[in-house]
Amino acid sequence: MKIRKVVTGILLAGGICSAALAVGANTGAVQEVEAATTKTTEKNGWKKEDGGWKYYKNGKAYTGWHKMGKAEGEKTTHWSYFGKDGKIYTGWHKMSKSEGEKTVHWSYFGDNGWLRTGWQKMGKGTSNPDGGNKAHWSYFGDNGWLQTGWKHFNATRREQAHDSYFGSNGWLVTSTTLKVDGTKYKFDARGWAAKAEITSTSDVDTSGWSSGVASAYGGKTDPGCGSITATGARVTESSMGVAIPMAWGRRDLLGHKVMIAYGNKVVTATINDVGGMGGGSRALDLQPGVFRAFGFNSCNSWGLRTVKYKIL
């Protein structure tokens, strides 16, 4: 009898343990199901709420800057901005200062919320920050900032280096003559700044400009006429280019505009060449279009003259 009791006790104990394990296993399964159910009910991805689009990850709405990855219908990654309410920005927004940024600026986000960079043809009306009434070109930097004022574009396979000007509203100036900082510039249909018209020194403040000796080259009587400059341009009778000394070690200035003052005139030319120039004893070497603008017909008539200049 004692043996039977012991065996029964063991069997009962085993049964109790088995039941407990079974209950424990079932409880764990229920918890896993509940967790999975909770996870699947969390918001994820794009949701249209409160009249705007929001993006959720594990139930939490995005705010601030986010680089959005490729998705259905999207060809590339892009930056988007989500407000404090989680709604994605679209259209024009004046972005406030943040880490690494020194000023406020305008940025534009498409209807899909993508931050615009590079060239953008802006439509009429509300797609202009000032509600303008015509379509126009604007340029946004790699950081999405709307460009205003002068912008220098480096040479590419299709385009030569050039300067363009964007008004205070970010509109590219095209097919007109505009006076900027006392100097008149001509802009073609592409927005490229052509040679400046001759301006009087009375219209330009030259205080603080550099001073240096300028020589001249090119023209019918000079072997340099017809030569190819460092930027690939050909020197002609009307070339509005100048060379700077190799001794400066500033080839990064190629393509930049330079304003030159002599007598009562100011002429704006383009730095497109480098030369020996007496080891840097001369600051500029003027091509025919430039010295002719000052009223001289040849390199010899110009000779060596001291000018004031400002590189833009």
Summary of the structure (lengths in Angstrom):
residues: 312
radius of gyration: 34.9
end to end distance: 111.5
largest distance: 136.8
contacts: 866
relative contact order: 0.09
helix: 21%
strand: 36%
